[in-house]
Amino acid sequence: MILPAIRADYRAAETYTWEPGPPLTCPVTCLVGDDDPKVTVEEAAAWSGHTDGPFMLRVFPGGHFFLARHQTEIVRLMATQLEVLDRP
């Protein structure tokens, strides 16, 4: 059941080619682990260049799978961000 989803994720990661385009106009929130061997904090911060809207970088303790250790905090952050977007 989970294997097809994992295969699809790997296929997408292996075949994706970024093409330049106009920056987004919406807020972007980027989450990264401070010990991630795949993405440095500096590389994650570079996402700020892809939006003209507000940008927030949140750095969590942990590696590439920091999400598992910080689920409650991340869900709370996402709910807060979505709530802000829902306000007139």
Number of C-alpha atoms within 10 A of each C-alpha: 5 6 8 9 10 11 11 11 11 11 11 11 10 9 8 8 8 6 5 7 7 8 12 13 11 13 15 18 16 16 17 24 21 17 17 16 9 9 14 13 18 9 11 16 18 11 15 20 11 16 15 14 14 11 16 14 16 15 16 19 13 16 15 14 12 18 18 10 12 13 11 10 12 16 12 11 14 12 12 12 14 11 10 10 11 8 6 4
